[in-house]
């Protein structure tokens, strides 16, 4: 899709590695910029923005902005806004189609990193929702440039193509969608409240995939109420963590739900980075938000909610397929944890609000 771009490419990533994958993408961006395509790239400072890579892009007419950079090149923690990160992953092409999900730019996302197999989820969006994603991109662009960008509303120019796609697939993988963005600039915790609404309105089941299960008290109580109301809840977390603290705090919180009939799976095939909330074959939320305090309260995040039975069923099938390479966390097994493990979980629980 990048190679087919004719007018614009807008990319926003928490991590953009200068590795073999990053270099291949940059080569495409440079060729497109030389052919008159406007290329805008946002990279978060905390994700590791390689200075050589940035210079290469800027020298080749690619517009690059670093999100909340530190004034000290080698001391990023000195950044007073270090807690507020641009955790979004977006790639938008020609105001026509876009990509959103958990994938950053880097070889580890192709299962070529130290964690081995990488299980992630993304969505290719083709339709009017692309304009909403684009509007959110330019909001971030204004923050990065320290100059608000006025985004002019526009008509979606590819409506006919989108309808043809719907007709071709007989209604599959289409339907109503809703872009949900969040960040410290919002008065309300929109991402947290979106998940809360999905949980509270579920009647049959809730499936959650997340690398970080660190819910706040409100979300945790909502899950407990749903479970006690007969809603079948399945939660899938990694068995192989990317951060030591996260593993133990994950264990602590899922343990609170086991007695209520919630089923917890630990994914064994590799690292689970997928961020998905699915309910009742009616709605699935996919994007960048983890199920944790940082995504709820601090990071700039973006998800797309899709209200379409066919898509919900597809993601349910994917979840079941992941269960084949996961193990169920049994209450009998969990209760046998020793004092040392319980102590680590309790200590990590205290750190949960800042993880």
C-alpha beads as a LAMMPS data file, in Angstrom:
LAMMPS data file: protein, C-alpha beads

355 atoms
354 bonds

1 atom types
1 bond types

-500.0 500.0 xlo xhi
-500.0 500.0 ylo yhi
-500.0 500.0 zlo zhi

Masses

1 110.0

Atoms # bond

1 1 1 0.000 0.000 0.000
2 1 1 2.872 2.408 0.694
3 1 1 4.261 1.701 -2.766
4 1 1 0.877 2.588 -4.284
5 1 1 0.591 5.943 -2.492
6 1 1 -0.109 8.864 -4.837
7 1 1 -0.686 11.901 -2.647
8 1 1 0.073 11.453 1.040
9 1 1 1.510 9.120 3.656
10 1 1 1.011 9.869 7.361
11 1 1 2.693 7.569 9.889
12 1 1 2.556 7.801 13.686
13 1 1 4.450 5.243 15.766
14 1 1 5.609 4.793 19.320
15 1 1 8.562 2.753 18.036
16 1 1 10.200 3.135 14.624
17 1 1 13.374 1.031 14.574
18 1 1 16.277 1.748 12.271
19 1 1 16.666 -1.958 11.511
20 1 1 16.192 -3.947 8.307
21 1 1 12.417 -3.458 8.342
22 1 1 12.664 0.239 9.183
23 1 1 15.238 0.764 6.425
24 1 1 13.024 -0.982 3.858
25 1 1 10.109 1.262 4.768
26 1 1 12.264 4.390 4.762
27 1 1 13.521 3.498 1.277
28 1 1 9.909 3.437 0.074
29 1 1 9.131 6.730 1.836
30 1 1 12.169 8.415 0.255
31 1 1 11.147 7.265 -3.236
32 1 1 7.622 8.502 -2.670
33 1 1 8.776 11.864 -1.332
34 1 1 10.990 12.318 -4.408
35 1 1 7.927 11.647 -6.584
36 1 1 5.940 14.412 -4.915
37 1 1 4.054 12.440 -2.263
38 1 1 3.733 14.346 1.015
39 1 1 5.212 12.157 3.763
40 1 1 4.701 13.010 7.439
41 1 1 6.105 10.856 10.248
42 1 1 5.641 11.149 14.018
43 1 1 7.911 9.114 16.312
44 1 1 7.691 9.119 20.086
45 1 1 10.899 10.071 21.876
46 1 1 10.576 7.316 24.491
47 1 1 10.204 4.677 21.782
48 1 1 13.744 5.364 20.614
49 1 1 14.042 7.740 17.688
50 1 1 17.409 7.075 16.020
51 1 1 19.087 10.408 15.159
52 1 1 20.798 9.040 12.057
53 1 1 17.468 7.741 10.770
54 1 1 15.726 11.047 11.415
55 1 1 18.448 12.986 9.600
56 1 1 18.243 10.618 6.625
57 1 1 14.496 11.134 6.343
58 1 1 14.673 14.906 6.732
59 1 1 17.471 15.139 4.167
60 1 1 15.145 13.409 1.706
61 1 1 12.090 15.677 2.056
62 1 1 10.285 13.547 4.637
63 1 1 8.663 15.631 7.378
64 1 1 9.568 14.109 10.747
65 1 1 8.474 15.268 14.193
66 1 1 9.516 13.804 17.553
67 1 1 6.728 13.606 20.103
68 1 1 7.583 15.256 23.440
69 1 1 11.370 15.154 22.967
70 1 1 13.678 15.476 25.933
71 1 1 15.904 18.565 26.028
72 1 1 18.738 16.230 27.030
73 1 1 19.722 13.871 24.225
74 1 1 21.170 11.201 26.528
75 1 1 18.908 11.670 29.541
76 1 1 15.325 11.127 28.452
77 1 1 14.002 10.700 31.973
78 1 1 14.667 14.418 32.449
79 1 1 11.728 15.117 30.162
80 1 1 9.030 16.678 32.367
81 1 1 6.381 15.107 30.109
82 1 1 7.975 11.653 30.133
83 1 1 4.793 10.059 31.440
84 1 1 2.681 11.288 28.523
85 1 1 3.681 9.162 25.565
86 1 1 2.344 8.895 22.042
87 1 1 1.564 5.179 22.084
88 1 1 -0.390 5.272 18.817
89 1 1 0.410 3.178 15.740
90 1 1 -1.103 4.565 12.574
91 1 1 -0.304 4.441 8.882
92 1 1 -2.654 6.421 6.616
93 1 1 -2.362 6.506 2.850
94 1 1 -3.960 9.006 0.433
95 1 1 -6.865 9.693 2.838
96 1 1 -8.110 6.378 1.463
97 1 1 -7.001 3.550 3.729
98 1 1 -5.165 3.043 6.951
99 1 1 -3.623 0.622 9.392
100 1 1 -4.183 0.604 13.147
101 1 1 -3.281 -1.904 15.836
102 1 1 -0.458 -3.084 18.051
103 1 1 2.292 -3.246 15.434
104 1 1 5.174 -0.783 15.630
105 1 1 7.954 -0.655 13.017
106 1 1 10.656 -3.132 13.977
107 1 1 11.879 -6.655 13.315
108 1 1 10.530 -7.944 16.632
109 1 1 7.035 -7.346 15.271
110 1 1 7.894 -9.834 12.532
111 1 1 8.906 -12.392 15.183
112 1 1 12.613 -11.664 14.618
113 1 1 13.441 -10.292 18.061
114 1 1 14.627 -11.685 21.383
115 1 1 11.093 -12.694 22.399
116 1 1 10.690 -14.917 19.351
117 1 1 7.200 -15.422 17.952
118 1 1 5.247 -12.187 18.214
119 1 1 1.443 -12.405 18.308
120 1 1 -0.191 -9.091 17.486
121 1 1 -3.388 -7.741 15.970
122 1 1 -3.975 -4.988 13.458
123 1 1 -6.761 -3.818 11.168
124 1 1 -6.663 -2.463 7.617
125 1 1 -9.350 0.210 7.443
126 1 1 -10.966 1.145 4.135
127 1 1 -13.827 3.611 4.409
128 1 1 -14.947 6.840 6.026
129 1 1 -13.295 5.979 9.330
130 1 1 -9.950 6.727 7.660
131 1 1 -10.821 10.436 7.763
132 1 1 -11.378 10.221 11.525
133 1 1 -8.009 8.517 11.922
134 1 1 -6.435 11.214 9.765
135 1 1 -7.961 13.958 11.900
136 1 1 -6.440 12.334 14.983
137 1 1 -3.077 12.105 13.234
138 1 1 -3.040 15.838 12.558
139 1 1 -4.005 16.525 16.155
140 1 1 -0.832 14.663 17.180
141 1 1 1.071 16.459 14.421
142 1 1 0.079 19.787 15.945
143 1 1 1.292 18.712 19.384
144 1 1 4.609 17.511 17.965
145 1 1 5.118 20.729 15.991
146 1 1 3.912 22.868 18.925
147 1 1 1.541 24.532 16.526
148 1 1 -2.121 23.474 16.245
149 1 1 -3.083 22.145 12.834
150 1 1 -6.521 23.068 11.513
151 1 1 -7.894 19.928 9.911
152 1 1 -10.411 20.810 7.229
153 1 1 -13.347 18.375 7.096
154 1 1 -13.517 16.566 3.781
155 1 1 -15.693 14.100 1.955
156 1 1 -14.479 10.534 1.650
157 1 1 -13.482 10.318 -2.013
158 1 1 -13.500 6.540 -2.291
159 1 1 -17.048 5.736 -1.217
160 1 1 -17.852 3.923 -4.468
161 1 1 -14.803 1.674 -4.104
162 1 1 -15.735 0.960 -0.496
163 1 1 -19.265 -0.059 -1.468
164 1 1 -17.918 -2.270 -4.227
165 1 1 -15.764 -3.982 -1.641
166 1 1 -18.838 -4.531 0.531
167 1 1 -20.788 -5.992 -2.388
168 1 1 -17.872 -8.244 -3.343
169 1 1 -17.621 -9.697 0.142
170 1 1 -21.425 -9.868 0.625
171 1 1 -21.357 -7.774 3.735
172 1 1 -18.410 -9.430 5.415
173 1 1 -15.710 -7.311 7.067
174 1 1 -17.698 -4.111 6.749
175 1 1 -20.136 -2.199 8.880
176 1 1 -20.303 0.520 11.451
177 1 1 -17.086 1.640 13.063
178 1 1 -16.122 4.220 15.646
179 1 1 -12.724 5.785 16.258
180 1 1 -11.899 6.177 19.944
181 1 1 -8.953 8.324 20.924
182 1 1 -7.685 9.229 24.361
183 1 1 -4.959 11.172 26.061
184 1 1 -4.183 13.522 28.934
185 1 1 -5.782 16.342 26.916
186 1 1 -9.258 14.810 27.339
187 1 1 -11.592 15.829 30.157
188 1 1 -12.861 12.250 30.438
189 1 1 -10.972 8.950 30.323
190 1 1 -12.455 7.988 26.970
191 1 1 -10.548 4.745 26.430
192 1 1 -11.224 3.479 29.949
193 1 1 -14.874 4.485 29.638
194 1 1 -15.190 2.763 26.252
195 1 1 -13.997 -0.533 27.727
196 1 1 -16.245 0.053 30.742
197 1 1 -19.294 0.499 28.511
198 1 1 -18.504 -2.687 26.566
199 1 1 -18.166 -4.638 29.816
200 1 1 -21.332 -3.261 31.410
201 1 1 -23.480 -3.865 28.318
202 1 1 -22.261 -7.413 27.620
203 1 1 -24.931 -10.071 28.053
204 1 1 -23.238 -13.296 26.915
205 1 1 -19.445 -13.064 26.850
206 1 1 -16.388 -10.815 27.028
207 1 1 -13.018 -11.862 25.586
208 1 1 -9.920 -9.809 26.345
209 1 1 -6.411 -10.139 24.909
210 1 1 -3.770 -7.878 26.373
211 1 1 -0.063 -7.982 27.208
212 1 1 -0.698 -5.885 30.327
213 1 1 -3.729 -6.660 32.470
214 1 1 -3.566 -3.894 35.082
215 1 1 -7.160 -2.615 35.407
216 1 1 -8.116 0.251 37.653
217 1 1 -10.643 -0.305 40.452
218 1 1 -13.618 0.733 38.318
219 1 1 -12.838 -1.682 35.476
220 1 1 -11.993 -4.490 37.908
221 1 1 -15.300 -4.089 39.746
222 1 1 -17.177 -3.986 36.420
223 1 1 -15.589 -7.289 35.392
224 1 1 -16.520 -8.814 38.740
225 1 1 -20.127 -7.652 38.406
226 1 1 -20.311 -8.997 34.846
227 1 1 -18.933 -12.364 35.950
228 1 1 -21.388 -12.579 38.853
229 1 1 -24.189 -11.716 36.405
230 1 1 -23.428 -14.787 34.318
231 1 1 -21.359 -13.191 31.565
232 1 1 -18.654 -15.613 30.390
233 1 1 -15.309 -13.823 30.602
234 1 1 -12.084 -15.086 29.058
235 1 1 -8.824 -13.183 29.511
236 1 1 -5.619 -14.027 27.650
237 1 1 -2.239 -12.703 28.814
238 1 1 1.349 -13.598 27.863
239 1 1 3.166 -16.392 29.610
240 1 1 6.405 -14.803 28.373
241 1 1 6.529 -11.175 29.586
242 1 1 8.528 -8.338 28.050
243 1 1 8.800 -6.594 31.437
244 1 1 9.492 -8.360 34.750
245 1 1 7.076 -6.275 36.850
246 1 1 4.213 -6.686 34.405
247 1 1 4.242 -10.485 34.668
248 1 1 3.685 -10.463 38.411
249 1 1 1.102 -7.686 38.427
250 1 1 -0.783 -9.548 35.662
251 1 1 -0.797 -12.609 37.902
252 1 1 -2.104 -10.604 40.844
253 1 1 -5.091 -9.106 39.044
254 1 1 -6.235 -12.213 37.186
255 1 1 -6.095 -14.073 40.500
256 1 1 -8.809 -11.785 41.864
257 1 1 -11.149 -12.980 39.107
258 1 1 -10.541 -16.739 39.173
259 1 1 -12.926 -17.347 42.082
260 1 1 -15.716 -15.656 40.122
261 1 1 -15.562 -18.074 37.222
262 1 1 -13.426 -15.960 34.911
263 1 1 -11.244 -18.122 32.646
264 1 1 -7.639 -16.991 32.296
265 1 1 -5.298 -18.221 29.576
266 1 1 -1.528 -17.806 29.384
267 1 1 -0.283 -17.637 25.802
268 1 1 2.732 -19.929 25.280
269 1 1 3.645 -19.714 21.603
270 1 1 5.609 -16.484 22.042
271 1 1 4.864 -12.973 23.236
272 1 1 1.224 -11.850 23.137
273 1 1 1.053 -8.155 22.246
274 1 1 -2.497 -8.204 20.854
275 1 1 -4.888 -5.589 22.262
276 1 1 -8.455 -6.737 21.723
277 1 1 -11.763 -6.532 23.583
278 1 1 -14.685 -8.495 22.122
279 1 1 -18.247 -8.811 23.382
280 1 1 -21.363 -10.745 22.363
281 1 1 -20.591 -11.068 18.625
282 1 1 -21.552 -7.399 18.460
283 1 1 -18.514 -5.224 19.025
284 1 1 -14.767 -5.640 18.861
285 1 1 -12.291 -2.935 19.900
286 1 1 -8.839 -3.095 18.272
287 1 1 -6.002 -0.624 18.524
288 1 1 -3.109 0.561 20.624
289 1 1 -4.603 0.645 24.135
290 1 1 -3.461 -1.888 26.665
291 1 1 -5.743 -2.912 29.518
292 1 1 -3.791 -0.861 32.044
293 1 1 -3.614 2.430 33.907
294 1 1 -1.043 3.934 31.574
295 1 1 -3.285 3.470 28.544
296 1 1 -6.356 4.580 30.506
297 1 1 -4.909 7.710 32.072
298 1 1 -1.579 8.818 30.609
299 1 1 -0.769 7.755 27.048
300 1 1 -2.156 9.119 23.811
301 1 1 -3.980 6.046 22.454
302 1 1 -6.302 5.219 19.581
303 1 1 -8.663 2.297 18.912
304 1 1 -11.307 1.462 16.375
305 1 1 -14.543 -0.152 17.543
306 1 1 -16.270 -2.253 14.885
307 1 1 -19.953 -3.073 15.257
308 1 1 -20.396 -5.936 12.823
309 1 1 -21.390 -9.543 13.522
310 1 1 -19.155 -11.056 10.816
311 1 1 -16.059 -9.286 12.108
312 1 1 -16.843 -10.117 15.734
313 1 1 -17.212 -13.782 14.801
314 1 1 -13.889 -13.662 12.949
315 1 1 -12.102 -12.316 16.019
316 1 1 -13.796 -14.914 18.184
317 1 1 -12.372 -17.610 15.895
318 1 1 -8.925 -16.006 16.192
319 1 1 -9.229 -16.012 19.990
320 1 1 -10.158 -19.706 19.982
321 1 1 -7.225 -20.435 17.705
322 1 1 -4.884 -18.697 20.178
323 1 1 -6.348 -20.834 22.959
324 1 1 -4.807 -23.880 21.254
325 1 1 -1.331 -22.550 22.111
326 1 1 -2.307 -21.345 25.584
327 1 1 -2.789 -22.996 28.947
328 1 1 -5.645 -22.385 31.332
329 1 1 -4.670 -20.943 34.708
330 1 1 -6.376 -23.233 37.224
331 1 1 -7.524 -22.013 40.625
332 1 1 -5.908 -25.075 42.247
333 1 1 -2.588 -24.185 40.610
334 1 1 -2.867 -20.514 41.532
335 1 1 -3.556 -21.271 45.196
336 1 1 -0.280 -23.216 45.490
337 1 1 1.871 -20.120 44.992
338 1 1 4.542 -19.802 47.624
339 1 1 5.304 -16.868 49.904
340 1 1 8.094 -15.598 47.626
341 1 1 5.826 -15.398 44.577
342 1 1 2.969 -13.846 46.550
343 1 1 5.379 -11.228 47.892
344 1 1 6.530 -10.294 44.390
345 1 1 2.924 -10.014 43.225
346 1 1 1.994 -7.806 46.176
347 1 1 4.972 -5.500 45.663
348 1 1 4.213 -5.187 41.959
349 1 1 0.555 -4.520 42.823
350 1 1 1.661 -1.457 44.777
351 1 1 3.419 -0.211 41.624
352 1 1 0.398 -0.887 39.400
353 1 1 -0.751 2.760 39.091
354 1 1 2.549 3.764 37.475
355 1 1 3.160 0.671 35.341

Bonds

1 1 1 2
2 1 2 3
3 1 3 4
4 1 4 5
5 1 5 6
6 1 6 7
7 1 7 8
8 1 8 9
9 1 9 10
10 1 10 11
11 1 11 12
12 1 12 13
13 1 13 14
14 1 14 15
15 1 15 16
16 1 16 17
17 1 17 18
18 1 18 19
19 1 19 20
20 1 20 21
21 1 21 22
22 1 22 23
23 1 23 24
24 1 24 25
25 1 25 26
26 1 26 27
27 1 27 28
28 1 28 29
29 1 29 30
30 1 30 31
31 1 31 32
32 1 32 33
33 1 33 34
34 1 34 35
35 1 35 36
36 1 36 37
37 1 37 38
38 1 38 39
39 1 39 40
40 1 40 41
41 1 41 42
42 1 42 43
43 1 43 44
44 1 44 45
45 1 45 46
46 1 46 47
47 1 47 48
48 1 48 49
49 1 49 50
50 1 50 51
51 1 51 52
52 1 52 53
53 1 53 54
54 1 54 55
55 1 55 56
56 1 56 57
57 1 57 58
58 1 58 59
59 1 59 60
60 1 60 61
61 1 61 62
62 1 62 63
63 1 63 64
64 1 64 65
65 1 65 66
66 1 66 67
67 1 67 68
68 1 68 69
69 1 69 70
70 1 70 71
71 1 71 72
72 1 72 73
73 1 73 74
74 1 74 75
75 1 75 76
76 1 76 77
77 1 77 78
78 1 78 79
79 1 79 80
80 1 80 81
81 1 81 82
82 1 82 83
83 1 83 84
84 1 84 85
85 1 85 86
86 1 86 87
87 1 87 88
88 1 88 89
89 1 89 90
90 1 90 91
91 1 91 92
92 1 92 93
93 1 93 94
94 1 94 95
95 1 95 96
96 1 96 97
97 1 97 98
98 1 98 99
99 1 99 100
100 1 100 101
101 1 101 102
102 1 102 103
103 1 103 104
104 1 104 105
105 1 105 106
106 1 106 107
107 1 107 108
108 1 108 109
109 1 109 110
110 1 110 111
111 1 111 112
112 1 112 113
113 1 113 114
114 1 114 115
115 1 115 116
116 1 116 117
117 1 117 118
118 1 118 119
119 1 119 120
120 1 120 121
121 1 121 122
122 1 122 123
123 1 123 124
124 1 124 125
125 1 125 126
126 1 126 127
127 1 127 128
128 1 128 129
129 1 129 130
130 1 130 131
131 1 131 132
132 1 132 133
133 1 133 134
134 1 134 135
135 1 135 136
136 1 136 137
137 1 137 138
138 1 138 139
139 1 139 140
140 1 140 141
141 1 141 142
142 1 142 143
143 1 143 144
144 1 144 145
145 1 145 146
146 1 146 147
147 1 147 148
148 1 148 149
149 1 149 150
150 1 150 151
151 1 151 152
152 1 152 153
153 1 153 154
154 1 154 155
155 1 155 156
156 1 156 157
157 1 157 158
158 1 158 159
159 1 159 160
160 1 160 161
161 1 161 162
162 1 162 163
163 1 163 164
164 1 164 165
165 1 165 166
166 1 166 167
167 1 167 168
168 1 168 169
169 1 169 170
170 1 170 171
171 1 171 172
172 1 172 173
173 1 173 174
174 1 174 175
175 1 175 176
176 1 176 177
177 1 177 178
178 1 178 179
179 1 179 180
180 1 180 181
181 1 181 182
182 1 182 183
183 1 183 184
184 1 184 185
185 1 185 186
186 1 186 187
187 1 187 188
188 1 188 189
189 1 189 190
190 1 190 191
191 1 191 192
192 1 192 193
193 1 193 194
194 1 194 195
195 1 195 196
196 1 196 197
197 1 197 198
198 1 198 199
199 1 199 200
200 1 200 201
201 1 201 202
202 1 202 203
203 1 203 204
204 1 204 205
205 1 205 206
206 1 206 207
207 1 207 208
208 1 208 209
209 1 209 210
210 1 210 211
211 1 211 212
212 1 212 213
213 1 213 214
214 1 214 215
215 1 215 216
216 1 216 217
217 1 217 218
218 1 218 219
219 1 219 220
220 1 220 221
221 1 221 222
222 1 222 223
223 1 223 224
224 1 224 225
225 1 225 226
226 1 226 227
227 1 227 228
228 1 228 229
229 1 229 230
230 1 230 231
231 1 231 232
232 1 232 233
233 1 233 234
234 1 234 235
235 1 235 236
236 1 236 237
237 1 237 238
238 1 238 239
239 1 239 240
240 1 240 241
241 1 241 242
242 1 242 243
243 1 243 244
244 1 244 245
245 1 245 246
246 1 246 247
247 1 247 248
248 1 248 249
249 1 249 250
250 1 250 251
251 1 251 252
252 1 252 253
253 1 253 254
254 1 254 255
255 1 255 256
256 1 256 257
257 1 257 258
258 1 258 259
259 1 259 260
260 1 260 261
261 1 261 262
262 1 262 263
263 1 263 264
264 1 264 265
265 1 265 266
266 1 266 267
267 1 267 268
268 1 268 269
269 1 269 270
270 1 270 271
271 1 271 272
272 1 272 273
273 1 273 274
274 1 274 275
275 1 275 276
276 1 276 277
277 1 277 278
278 1 278 279
279 1 279 280
280 1 280 281
281 1 281 282
282 1 282 283
283 1 283 284
284 1 284 285
285 1 285 286
286 1 286 287
287 1 287 288
288 1 288 289
289 1 289 290
290 1 290 291
291 1 291 292
292 1 292 293
293 1 293 294
294 1 294 295
295 1 295 296
296 1 296 297
297 1 297 298
298 1 298 299
299 1 299 300
300 1 300 301
301 1 301 302
302 1 302 303
303 1 303 304
304 1 304 305
305 1 305 306
306 1 306 307
307 1 307 308
308 1 308 309
309 1 309 310
310 1 310 311
311 1 311 312
312 1 312 313
313 1 313 314
314 1 314 315
315 1 315 316
316 1 316 317
317 1 317 318
318 1 318 319
319 1 319 320
320 1 320 321
321 1 321 322
322 1 322 323
323 1 323 324
324 1 324 325
325 1 325 326
326 1 326 327
327 1 327 328
328 1 328 329
329 1 329 330
330 1 330 331
331 1 331 332
332 1 332 333
333 1 333 334
334 1 334 335
335 1 335 336
336 1 336 337
337 1 337 338
338 1 338 339
339 1 339 340
340 1 340 341
341 1 341 342
342 1 342 343
343 1 343 344
344 1 344 345
345 1 345 346
346 1 346 347
347 1 347 348
348 1 348 349
349 1 349 350
350 1 350 351
351 1 351 352
352 1 352 353
353 1 353 354
354 1 354 355
